[in-house]
Amino acid sequence: MGTVFSFDIHDARTAAIDAALSDAVAWLHHVDEVFSTYRSDSTISRLARGEIALDACSSEVREVLDRCARAARATEGWFSPTPGGALDPSGLVKGWAIERAWQMLREAGAHHVCVNGGGDLQLSGESAPGTPWRIGIAHPLRPGELYAVVTGNDLAVATSGTAERGAHILDPHTGAPAAGLASVTVVGSRLTPTDVYATAAFAMGERAEDWLEHLDGHEGFAVLPDGRSWRTRGFPGRFADT
């Protein structure tokens, strides 16, 4: 999927957890084979080119596209699996894949887990006994600096922005690159919707502040291109400017 994944497990090592970790890695490679837009031979690339029909695709593909349709409705079209007119469900797939990999580990008995895919994280438990997870949010305009640190135990964190990949998120209503924000970070309980909402919020630009303030179960923080920032009232973070 064009990024790096990592697993941070703070539980006693068991055969079940080892097996689940192997299964989670295999799952992520499988998702890449099916959904990566970077691979010309992936199912989603072949579907986008019209080489195969949707009814010939796996149930996973149909599940993801159904989730994308629901996400588009929930965000009033600010999330789209066809930004710019081309099929690309990546804004949902990565969070969905990470969350499922995390769930595999949980079901095997791992309670203190962080699965990180390119800066989007699903976490549970603690980083050490009595110590919550601390997640640094990079400053999008100052390479190597942190703008905020999110602290918590059971949460999902997703960031969308231009710092790593440039202007890759499109405004689905115009097809032009979204330019109203430098980055936006959304925190929720599960990464699939949290990642979707981060993508949608970035596409919204200035509209995102009010939208995230009223989005149940989620909090947000954004940096503008001029360096100013805003955050929702319940955002669970400490900031460099405080």
Residue pairs with C-beta under 8 A, 6 or more apart in sequence:
1 31
1 32
1 35
1 36
1 38
1 90
1 93
1 94
1 97
1 117
1 118
2 36
2 38
2 118
3 94
3 117
3 118
4 117
4 118
5 28
5 98
5 101
5 115
5 116
5 117
5 118
6 115
6 116
7 21
7 24
7 101
7 105
7 113
7 114
7 115
7 116
8 113
8 114
8 115
8 116
8 127
9 17
9 21
9 105
9 110
9 112
9 113
10 112
10 113
10 125
10 126
10 127
10 128
11 17
11 109
11 110
11 111
11 112
11 113
11 125
14 108
14 109
16 108
16 109
17 105
17 108
17 109
17 110
19 108
20 104
20 105
20 107
20 108
20 110
21 105
23 104
24 101
24 102
24 104
24 105
24 115
27 97
27 100
27 101
27 104
28 97
28 101
28 117
31 93
31 97
32 39
32 42
33 39
33 42
33 43
34 42
34 43
34 44
34 58
34 60
34 61
35 42
35 43
35 44
35 61
35 64
35 89
35 90
35 93
35 97
36 42
36 44
36 45
37 44
37 45
37 48
37 88
37 90
39 45
43 52
43 57
43 58
43 61
44 61
44 87
44 88
44 89
46 52
47 53
47 54
47 57
47 61
47 87
48 86
48 87
48 88
54 61
54 62
54 65
64 89
64 92
64 93
64 96
65 81
65 89
67 92
67 96
67 192
68 79
68 80
68 81
68 89
68 92
69 81
71 79
71 92
71 193
71 196
71 200
72 79
72 80
72 81
74 196
75 196
75 197
75 200
77 172
77 173
78 172
78 173
78 200
78 201
78 203
78 204
79 91
79 92
79 172
79 196
79 197
79 199
79 200
79 203
80 172
81 87
81 88
81 89
81 91
81 92
82 88
82 172
83 91
83 169
83 170
83 172
83 175
84 170
84 172
84 175
85 175
91 169
91 195
91 196
91 199
92 192
92 195
92 196
92 199
94 117
94 118
94 120
94 195
95 117
95 120
95 122
95 156
95 158
95 191
95 192
95 193
95 194
95 195
95 196
96 191
96 192
96 195
97 117
98 115
98 116
98 117
98 120
98 121
98 122
98 191
99 122
99 156
99 190
99 191
99 192
101 115
102 113
102 115
102 122
102 124
102 191
105 113
105 115
106 113
106 124
111 124
111 125
112 124
112 125
112 126
112 127
113 122
113 123
113 124
113 125
114 121
114 122
114 123
114 127
114 133
115 121
115 122
115 123
118 164
119 138
119 159
119 164
120 156
120 157
120 158
120 159
120 191
120 194
120 195
120 198
121 135
121 156
121 157
121 158
121 191
122 156
122 190
122 191
123 133
123 135
123 152
123 153
123 154
123 155
123 156
123 157
124 153
124 154
125 153
125 154
126 132
126 133
126 153
127 133
127 134
132 151
132 152
132 153
133 151
133 152
133 153
133 155
134 149
134 150
134 151
135 149
135 150
135 151
135 157
136 146
136 148
136 149
137 146
137 147
137 148
137 149
137 150
137 157
137 159
137 185
137 221
137 237
138 145
138 146
138 147
138 159
138 163
138 183
139 145
139 146
139 147
139 223
139 240
140 147
140 161
140 162
140 163
140 182
140 183
140 223
141 163
141 182
141 223
141 225
141 227
143 163
145 240
146 240
147 223
147 229
147 239
147 240
148 185
148 221
148 237
148 238
148 239
148 240
149 237
149 238
150 157
150 185
150 187
150 236
150 237
151 236
151 237
151 238
152 187
152 236
154 189
155 187
155 188
155 189
155 236
156 187
156 188
156 189
156 190
156 191
156 194
156 195
157 185
157 186
157 187
157 194
158 185
158 186
158 191
158 194
158 195
158 197
158 198
159 183
159 184
159 185
159 186
159 198
160 169
160 183
160 184
160 198
160 199
160 201
160 202
161 181
161 182
161 183
161 184
161 202
161 223
162 168
162 169
162 182
162 183
163 182
163 183
167 177
167 178
167 179
168 177
169 177
169 178
169 199
169 202
169 203
170 176
170 177
170 178
170 203
171 177
171 178
171 203
171 205
172 203
178 202
178 203
178 204
178 205
179 205
179 225
180 204
180 205
180 206
180 208
180 224
180 225
181 201
181 202
181 205
181 206
181 208
181 222
181 223
181 224
181 225
182 222
182 223
182 224
182 225
183 202
183 222
183 223
184 198
184 201
184 202
184 208
184 220
184 221
184 222
184 223
185 198
185 220
185 221
185 222
186 194
186 195
186 197
186 198
186 201
186 212
186 218
186 219
186 220
187 194
187 218
187 219
187 220
187 235
187 236
187 237
188 194
188 197
188 217
188 218
188 219
189 217
193 218
194 218
197 212
197 215
197 218
197 220
198 220
200 208
201 208
201 211
201 212
201 220
201 222
202 208
204 211
208 220
208 222
209 220
209 222
209 230
209 232
212 218
212 219
212 220
212 232
213 220
213 232
213 233
219 231
219 232
219 233
219 234
219 235
219 236
220 231
220 232
220 235
221 229
221 230
221 231
221 232
221 235
221 237
222 229
222 230
222 231
223 229
224 230
229 239
229 241
231 237
231 239
